Amino acid sequence: MNVGIAGIGRMGAAIAERLLKHGHQVSVWNRTAAKAQALAQHGASVAASPAALAASTDIVLSILTDAPAIEAAYDTDDGLLSGDIRGKLFVEMSTVRPETERALAGRIRARGAAMIDCPVGGTTGPARDGKLLGFVGGEAADLERARPVLEQLCRRIEHVGPVGAGASLKLAINLPLLVYWQAIGEAIALCRPLGLDPERLVSIFADTSGGPNVLKTRGGMLADAMRGKPPANTTFNIDSIRKDMATMIEEARALGYGELPVTARALKCFDEASRKGLGEGDAVMLPMTWLESRCS
């Protein structure tokens, strides 16, 4: 299939590599052209503009930072919607509020094309291995058109409702995970005087009822972080976490729930880490960042 990808950050690049590996013709575009050019050595074509990307592909995946980035990629003079897009399918994979996806889908339908939203659970490793979780909002027929691509990216695809439903579920499933990074730092503080080996301590936490799946996949990285060793590659950085948590809080307010007290308090801790210059650091560093700030 001829696939376009708009947004070549960490996840966009990993998705492109996965689809190239499986024989798709992949074209890419990114606001910072160098990131797109890096995929040319893997066989991707680099589009000069979003409009050129849409014109040269049958299906376009977009995975962008936030709502303003979506608007910049889709709605500018040379954006994805600026040309004749009739009959094309867009798969919007960004982590944004549902209303952003619904509004974009309306603009796309008005131009004779179709859209589903399909944000994914997982980071760059699962993306390259085809083990993401896909949360789809949209028409069933449009999902079926996208399925040949999504099945090569996702180990599980859940169609959860109309456009925007995928965005709602993505915010929901990310919330406990992101809050957990603060919770595990506080938990480590309580048993730090015991002087237990980091791998042993992580293994104990992972084997309890409160141990999430992330300890199975990233427990070794957390143990390294406890020794002061950051991961070699960042998969989900602290500033991205902060953006997602702020989006969760904004959505809860829009739904009439007011504040999300646990999320809001954790976000303040992560804001502190970013102010200390750690915004580009990986999530596994968050527990130790908080702990060390209390010991200094």
QUIDA-V746407 format. One record per residue. N is the residue number from 1. RES is the residue in one letter. PHI is phi in radians with two decimals (NA if undefined). PSI is psi in radians with two decimals (999 if undefined). OMEGA is omega in whole degrees, 0 to 359 (none if undefined). Layout:
BEGIN
n/res/phi/psi/omega
N/RES/PHI/PSI/OMEGA
N/RES/PHI/PSI/OMEGA
END
This chain:
BEGIN
n/res/phi/psi/omega
1/M/NA/2.60/180
2/N/-1.61/1.84/190
3/V/-2.00/2.35/172
4/G/-1.87/2.53/177
5/I/-2.24/2.10/177
6/A/-1.84/2.04/182
7/G/1.88/1.68/183
8/I/-1.95/1.10/167
9/G/-1.47/-2.74/181
10/R/-1.06/-0.83/182
11/M/-1.26/-0.74/179
12/G/-1.04/-0.71/179
13/A/-1.16/-0.73/180
14/A/-1.13/-0.70/178
15/I/-1.13/-0.74/178
16/A/-1.06/-0.78/180
17/E/-1.07/-0.71/179
18/R/-1.10/-0.80/183
19/L/-1.23/-0.63/175
20/L/-1.08/-0.71/180
21/K/-1.05/-0.54/182
22/H/-1.70/0.31/168
23/G/1.53/0.12/177
24/H/-1.32/2.62/169
25/Q/-1.45/2.04/188
26/V/-2.06/2.21/172
27/S/-1.98/2.52/185
28/V/-2.29/2.65/173
29/W/-2.47/2.49/175
30/N/-2.56/2.54/180
31/R/-1.01/-0.71/172
32/T/-1.59/1.82/191
33/A/-1.06/-0.54/183
34/A/-1.04/-0.61/180
35/K/-1.15/-0.67/177
36/A/-1.21/-0.74/181
37/Q/-1.05/-0.53/181
38/A/-1.09/-0.42/180
39/L/-1.49/-0.19/179
40/A/-1.08/-0.59/180
41/Q/-1.19/-0.29/177
42/H/-1.65/0.01/176
43/G/1.87/0.04/179
44/A/-1.39/2.62/170
45/S/-1.59/2.52/181
46/V/-1.87/2.09/179
47/A/-1.45/2.51/182
48/A/-1.31/-0.38/182
49/S/-2.73/2.87/174
50/P/-1.02/-0.69/179
51/A/-1.04/-0.75/179
52/A/-1.13/-0.62/178
53/L/-1.09/-0.85/181
54/A/-1.12/-0.66/183
55/A/-1.17/-0.51/188
56/S/-1.72/0.05/185
57/T/-2.32/2.84/180
58/D/-1.65/-0.55/181
59/I/-2.35/2.36/182
60/V/-2.08/2.17/172
61/L/-1.73/2.30/175
62/S/-2.15/2.29/178
63/I/-2.40/1.70/193
64/L/-2.13/2.92/191
65/T/-1.17/-0.80/187
66/D/-2.84/-3.06/182
67/A/-1.05/-0.76/177
68/P/-1.05/-0.63/178
69/A/-1.18/-0.63/176
70/I/-1.10/-0.82/179
71/E/-1.05/-0.72/181
72/A/-1.14/-0.63/181
73/A/-1.37/-0.58/186
74/Y/-1.67/-0.65/198
75/D/-1.93/0.06/178
76/T/-1.39/3.08/184
77/D/-1.04/-0.55/177
78/D/-2.01/0.54/183
79/G/-1.39/3.11/183
80/L/-1.06/-0.49/183
81/L/-1.70/0.10/188
82/S/-1.40/-0.35/181
83/G/-1.84/-2.83/178
84/D/-1.46/1.85/183
85/I/-1.95/0.26/183
86/R/-0.97/2.28/178
87/G/1.49/-0.13/181
88/K/-1.43/2.82/179
89/L/-2.11/2.29/177
90/F/-1.96/2.37/177
91/V/-2.06/1.86/185
92/E/-1.64/2.07/190
93/M/-2.02/0.17/182
94/S/-1.28/2.75/176
95/T/-1.67/1.69/183
96/V/-2.46/3.07/178
97/R/-1.23/2.63/180
98/P/-0.99/-0.63/182
99/E/-1.10/-0.53/177
100/T/-1.11/-0.75/180
101/E/-1.20/-0.71/180
102/R/-1.12/-0.74/179
103/A/-1.12/-0.74/179
104/L/-1.13/-0.74/180
105/A/-1.04/-0.65/178
106/G/-1.11/-0.73/179
107/R/-1.16/-0.64/180
108/I/-1.22/-0.77/179
109/R/-1.06/-0.65/181
110/A/-1.10/-0.34/180
111/R/-1.80/0.20/174
112/G/1.49/0.27/179
113/A/-2.04/3.14/183
114/A/-2.25/2.74/180
115/M/-2.55/2.49/164
116/I/-2.12/2.68/169
117/D/-1.79/2.40/181
118/C/-2.56/1.20/171
119/P/-1.15/2.73/187
120/V/-2.17/2.63/172
121/G/-1.70/2.33/182
122/G/2.20/2.89/181
123/T/-2.00/-2.79/189
124/T/-1.16/-0.61/179
125/G/-1.06/-0.97/176
126/P/-1.03/-0.56/178
127/A/-1.10/-0.77/180
128/R/-1.23/-0.43/181
129/D/-1.67/-0.01/181
130/G/1.23/0.60/185
131/K/-2.12/0.51/176
132/L/-1.32/2.90/169
133/L/-1.87/2.19/182
134/G/-1.87/2.24/180
135/F/-1.99/1.91/191
136/V/-1.84/2.31/167
137/G/-2.07/2.31/180
138/G/2.58/-3.03/180
139/E/-1.32/2.51/181
140/A/-1.04/-0.67/181
141/A/-1.15/-0.62/178
142/D/-1.24/-0.64/175
143/L/-1.07/-0.72/181
144/E/-1.09/-0.63/176
145/R/-1.12/-0.64/182
146/A/-1.48/-0.28/189
147/R/-0.99/-0.71/180
148/P/-0.99/-0.54/177
149/V/-1.43/-0.84/185
150/L/-1.11/-0.59/180
151/E/-1.18/-0.38/177
152/Q/-1.51/-0.18/177
153/L/-1.80/-0.50/192
154/C/-2.09/2.42/172
155/R/-1.46/-0.30/179
156/R/-2.60/2.26/178
157/I/-2.08/2.13/180
158/E/-2.01/2.04/174
159/H/-1.53/1.89/193
160/V/-1.92/0.07/178
161/G/2.59/-2.84/179
162/P/-1.27/3.07/179
163/V/-0.90/2.33/183
164/G/1.80/-0.43/181
165/A/-1.16/-0.64/178
166/G/-1.07/-0.73/179
167/A/-1.09/-0.71/179
168/S/-1.06/-0.82/183
169/L/-1.21/-0.62/179
170/K/-1.09/-0.76/177
171/L/-1.07/-0.70/182
172/A/-1.15/-0.79/184
173/I/-1.29/-0.45/178
174/N/-1.33/-0.47/187
175/L/-1.02/-0.95/181
176/P/-1.08/-0.61/179
177/L/-1.12/-0.82/184
178/L/-1.18/-0.71/177
179/V/-1.11/-0.55/182
180/Y/-1.06/-0.60/181
181/W/-1.05/-0.60/175
182/Q/-1.28/-0.73/182
183/A/-1.09/-0.70/182
184/I/-1.21/-0.57/175
185/G/-1.09/-0.73/179
186/E/-1.18/-0.65/178
187/A/-1.14/-0.73/178
188/I/-1.07/-0.63/180
189/A/-1.03/-0.66/184
190/L/-1.20/-0.53/183
191/C/-1.93/0.11/180
192/R/-1.03/-0.65/180
193/P/-1.06/-0.30/180
194/L/-1.26/-0.39/179
195/G/1.19/0.50/181
196/L/-1.23/2.59/176
197/D/-1.02/2.36/183
198/P/-0.99/-0.76/179
199/E/-1.08/-0.69/179
200/R/-1.14/-0.73/181
201/L/-1.14/-0.79/178
202/V/-1.08/-0.70/179
203/S/-1.08/-0.68/178
204/I/-1.14/-0.84/179
205/F/-1.04/-0.74/183
206/A/-1.14/-0.44/184
207/D/-1.59/0.02/181
208/T/-1.69/2.96/179
209/S/-1.11/-0.42/180
210/G/-1.59/0.11/182
211/G/-1.52/1.99/181
212/P/-1.42/2.96/180
213/N/-1.02/-0.49/184
214/V/-1.08/-0.47/178
215/L/-1.25/-0.43/177
216/K/-1.29/-0.62/184
217/T/-1.62/-0.50/187
218/R/-2.21/0.25/181
219/G/-1.06/-0.66/179
220/G/-1.13/-0.65/178
221/M/-1.18/-0.65/178
222/L/-1.16/-0.71/177
223/A/-1.07/-0.73/176
224/D/-1.08/-0.71/180
225/A/-1.09/-0.61/178
226/M/-1.13/-0.41/177
227/R/-1.61/0.04/180
228/G/1.51/0.27/182
229/K/-1.84/1.90/179
230/P/-1.25/2.72/178
231/P/-1.14/2.62/181
232/A/-1.14/-0.61/181
233/N/-2.23/2.31/177
234/T/-1.48/2.24/179
235/T/-1.84/-0.56/180
236/F/-2.58/1.84/190
237/N/-1.51/2.90/187
238/I/-1.12/-0.69/179
239/D/-1.15/-0.59/175
240/S/-1.17/-0.68/176
241/I/-1.05/-0.79/181
242/R/-1.07/-0.72/179
243/K/-1.08/-0.78/181
244/D/-1.15/-0.71/181
245/M/-1.17/-0.67/176
246/A/-1.10/-0.64/178
247/T/-1.16/-0.71/177
248/M/-1.05/-0.78/181
249/I/-1.13/-0.73/179
250/E/-1.09/-0.73/180
251/E/-1.16/-0.71/179
252/A/-1.06/-0.72/177
253/R/-1.10/-0.74/180
254/A/-1.11/-0.53/179
255/L/-1.46/-0.06/177
256/G/1.61/0.20/181
257/Y/-1.56/-0.12/184
258/G/1.22/-2.45/183
259/E/-1.32/2.60/165
260/L/-1.72/1.69/193
261/P/-1.10/-0.71/181
262/V/-1.21/-0.78/179
263/T/-1.09/-0.77/182
264/A/-1.10/-0.70/180
265/R/-1.21/-0.71/177
266/A/-1.09/-0.68/180
267/L/-1.06/-0.67/178
268/K/-1.07/-0.66/177
269/C/-1.15/-0.69/180
270/F/-1.25/-0.59/174
271/D/-1.04/-0.69/179
272/E/-1.09/-0.73/178
273/A/-1.08/-0.73/180
274/S/-1.14/-0.70/179
275/R/-1.09/-0.44/178
276/K/-1.47/0.13/176
277/G/1.54/0.31/185
278/L/-1.83/0.24/185
279/G/-1.03/-0.55/179
280/E/-1.52/-0.04/180
281/G/-1.31/2.76/182
282/D/-1.27/2.70/181
283/A/-0.99/-0.55/183
284/V/-1.16/-0.26/178
285/M/-1.45/-0.23/184
286/L/-1.05/-0.81/181
287/P/-1.02/-0.74/183
288/M/-1.33/-0.52/176
289/T/-1.05/-0.82/180
290/W/-1.14/-0.77/183
291/L/-1.11/-0.79/181
292/E/-1.14/-0.57/179
293/S/-1.15/-0.44/179
294/R/-1.49/-0.30/182
295/C/-1.70/-0.14/184
296/S/-1.52/999/none
END
